[in-house]
Amino acid sequence: QKALKAKNRKEIDPNQLFLFAEWSKYDDELAKALKPLYFNIITTTGYSAMAELAYNGAQVPTFDPYKKNIQNWFNSKAEKVGGDVNAETEKQLRATLAEGISANESTYELRARIENTLGYASTRRADNIARTESARAQTYADIAAWEQSGVVVEKRWYTARDERVCQYCAYMDGTVVEVSKNYFDKGDELTVDYTTNAGKQTTGTINFNYDSVKGAPLHSSCRCVLIPILSKI
């Protein structure tokens, strides 16, 4: 508050405004909140995936969400997402406050910048993250169930096959790999030649620097799914 009341805000170091924030504490709290959500998604999806295999005539065991690899996955995933979400929020706050301070804005204008940033983080950005991370958890659970079943040997990438499908997902449509294999490892990239809506030939590249890709989503708000390919029952 003392810093924001300075007559010449251009002399304020924006970094000083973040000394009060215990970001590591916020990371831990968010991760703690995410872990049961991930577990619920994995449990529900895993049971459903196994039941679908049984419905199609396969002799399969009951899905076990307590296996060590599954527990490790959702615990580490919650911690990673919790830290990344807060890091991005902090970065956006620093950027907008630095801009406002440089323009010598009033306390009310700076407060509005904070409220706008946090408002976006808790609405549109939060919704996008929730949908994308839920899809990741569902895909992980499907694959975990298929691996436990002993009857699924491969998985096929499947798109919505409509006008909203992006060039990257369209390229992936129908791609088959072994059930336990990644489509892309962390650090890989996918380059695709495609035609724009205006009829122009161009090339696009998507980088997978965040994590490996075991299946959909390929990107934020991706609508793709995986389909299991069974051995002969």
C-alpha positions in Angstrom: 0.0 0.0 0.0 2.8 2.4 0.9 4.5 1.7 -2.5 1.3 2.3 -4.4 0.7 5.6 -2.7 4.0 7.0 -3.9 3.7 10.2 -5.9 5.9 9.0 -8.7 5.0 5.4 -9.3 7.6 5.1 -12.0 10.2 4.7 -9.2 8.4 1.7 -7.8 9.9 -1.7 -8.4 7.0 -4.0 -9.4 8.8 -7.0 -7.9 8.5 -5.4 -4.4 4.8 -5.7 -4.7 5.1 -9.5 -4.7 7.1 -9.9 -1.6 3.9 -10.4 0.5 2.8 -13.4 -1.6 3.9 -16.9 -0.4 3.6 -18.5 -3.9 4.9 -21.8 -2.7 2.1 -22.0 -0.2 -0.4 -21.2 -2.9 1.1 -24.0 -5.0 0.8 -26.5 -2.2 -2.8 -25.5 -1.5 -3.8 -25.8 -5.2 -2.1 -29.1 -5.5 -3.9 -30.4 -2.4 -7.2 -29.4 -3.9 -6.5 -30.9 -7.3 -5.4 -34.4 -6.1 -8.8 -35.7 -5.1 -10.3 -34.3 -8.3 -7.8 -36.1 -10.4 -8.4 -39.3 -8.4 -12.2 -39.1 -8.9 -11.8 -38.6 -12.6 -9.4 -41.5 -12.9 -11.5 -43.8 -10.8 -14.7 -43.0 -12.6 -13.2 -43.2 -16.1 -11.2 -46.3 -15.4 -14.2 -48.2 -14.1 -16.2 -47.1 -17.1 -13.4 -48.1 -19.6 -13.1 -51.6 -18.0 -16.9 -52.0 -18.0 -17.1 -51.2 -21.7 -14.5 -53.8 -22.5 -16.5 -56.4 -20.5 -19.6 -55.4 -22.3 -17.9 -56.2 -25.6 -17.2 -59.7 -24.4 -13.7 -59.4 -22.9 -12.8 -61.2 -19.7 -11.2 -58.3 -17.7 -10.3 -57.7 -14.0 -11.8 -54.9 -11.9 -10.0 -51.6 -12.5 -7.6 -50.8 -9.7 -7.0 -47.0 -9.2 -4.7 -47.6 -6.2 -1.8 -49.0 -8.2 1.4 -47.2 -7.5 1.9 -45.8 -11.0 -1.6 -44.3 -11.0 -1.1 -42.7 -7.5 2.3 -41.3 -8.6 0.8 -39.9 -11.8 -2.1 -37.9 -10.3 0.0 -36.7 -7.3 2.8 -35.4 -9.5 0.3 -34.0 -12.0 -1.5 -32.1 -9.3 1.8 -30.6 -8.1 2.9 -29.7 -11.5 -0.4 -28.1 -12.6 -0.7 -26.2 -9.3 2.8 -24.7 -9.6 2.3 -23.9 -13.3 -1.0 -22.2 -12.9 0.2 -20.0 -10.1 3.4 -19.2 -11.9 1.5 -18.0 -14.9 -0.9 -15.9 -12.7 2.1 -14.3 -11.0 3.8 -13.6 -14.4 0.6 -11.9 -15.7 0.3 -9.8 -12.6 3.9 -8.7 -12.8 3.5 -7.7 -16.4 0.3 -5.7 -16.0 1.5 -3.9 -12.8 4.8 -3.0 -14.5 2.8 -1.5 -17.4 0.6 0.4 -15.1 3.4 1.7 -12.9 5.4 2.8 -15.9 2.3 4.8 -17.0 2.1 6.3 -13.5 -1.4 5.1 -13.0 -3.5 5.7 -9.9 -4.0 3.2 -7.1 -7.5 2.5 -8.4 -6.3 1.9 -11.9 -3.6 -0.5 -10.6 -6.2 -2.3 -8.5 -8.4 -2.7 -11.5 -5.5 -4.3 -13.4 -5.1 -6.8 -10.6 -8.9 -7.5 -10.5 -9.0 -8.0 -14.2 -6.0 -10.4 -14.2 -7.4 -12.4 -11.3 -10.9 -12.4 -12.7 -9.7 -13.8 -16.0 -7.6 -16.4 -14.1 -10.7 -17.5 -12.2 -13.1 -17.6 -15.1 -12.1 -18.1 -18.7 -8.5 -19.3 -18.1 -9.7 -21.6 -15.2 -12.4 -23.1 -17.4 -9.9 -23.8 -20.2 -7.4 -25.4 -17.8 -10.2 -27.5 -16.1 -11.4 -28.8 -19.4 -8.0 -29.6 -20.8 -6.7 -31.2 -17.5 -9.9 -33.2 -17.1 -9.4 -34.6 -20.6 -5.8 -35.5 -19.8 -6.9 -37.3 -16.7 -9.6 -39.2 -18.6 -7.2 -40.3 -21.3 -4.7 -41.4 -18.7 -7.4 -43.4 -16.9 -8.6 -45.0 -20.2 -5.0 -46.1 -21.0 -4.4 -47.3 -17.5 -7.6 -49.5 -17.6 -6.7 -50.8 -21.0 -3.2 -51.8 -19.8 -4.7 -53.5 -16.7 -7.2 -55.4 -18.9 -4.6 -57.4 -20.7 -6.8 -57.4 -23.9 -6.1 -54.0 -25.4 -3.0 -54.0 -27.6 -3.2 -50.7 -29.5 -5.0 -47.3 -29.4 -6.3 -45.3 -32.3 -6.5 -41.5 -32.4 -10.0 -40.2 -33.4 -11.1 -36.6 -34.1 -14.6 -35.1 -34.1 -14.3 -35.0 -37.9 -16.0 -31.7 -38.3 -15.1 -28.2 -39.5 -13.7 -27.2 -36.1 -10.9 -29.9 -36.2 -7.5 -28.2 -36.4 -4.8 -29.2 -38.8 -2.8 -31.0 -36.1 -5.6 -33.1 -34.9 -6.7 -33.8 -38.5 -3.2 -35.1 -39.2 -3.4 -37.4 -36.2 -6.8 -38.8 -37.0 -6.6 -42.6 -37.3 -3.0 -42.9 -36.1 -2.5 -46.2 -34.3 0.3 -47.0 -31.7 0.8 -49.6 -29.0 -1.4 -49.0 -26.0 1.6 -48.2 -23.7 3.5 -46.1 -26.2 3.5 -42.2 -26.3 2.4 -40.5 -29.5 5.0 -37.8 -28.7 7.7 -37.6 -26.1 8.3 -34.3 -24.2 10.4 -32.1 -26.4 9.0 -33.5 -29.7 7.3 -31.4 -32.3 4.7 -31.9 -35.0 5.0 -30.0 -38.3 2.0 -30.1 -40.7 1.4 -28.7 -44.2 -2.2 -27.5 -44.6 -4.6 -25.2 -46.5 -6.0 -22.2 -44.7 -9.7 -21.1 -45.0 -8.5 -18.6 -47.5 -7.0 -21.3 -49.7 -3.4 -20.6 -48.9 -0.9 -23.4 -48.6 1.2 -23.0 -45.4 3.0 -25.0 -42.7 2.4 -25.0 -38.9 4.4 -26.5 -36.0 3.2 -27.5 -32.5 5.8 -28.1 -29.8 5.3 -30.6 -27.0 7.4 -28.9 -24.3 5.0 -29.3 -21.5 4.7 -33.0 -21.3 4.7 -36.2 -23.3 1.5 -37.1 -25.2 0.0 -40.5 -24.5 -3.2 -39.4 -26.2 -5.7 -36.6 -26.5 -5.7 -33.7 -25.8 -3.1 -32.7 -28.3 -3.5 -29.1 -27.3 -5.7 -26.8 -25.2 -9.4 -27.4 -25.7 -8.7 -30.4 -27.9 -11.8 -32.6 -28.6 -10.1 -35.7 -29.7 -10.4 -39.2 -28.1 -8.7 -42.6 -28.2 -10.3 -45.8 -29.2 -9.0 -49.2 -27.9 -8.0 -51.9 -30.3 -8.4 -55.3 -28.8 -6.6 -58.6 -29.4 -8.8 -61.4 -30.5 -11.2 -62.3 -27.6 
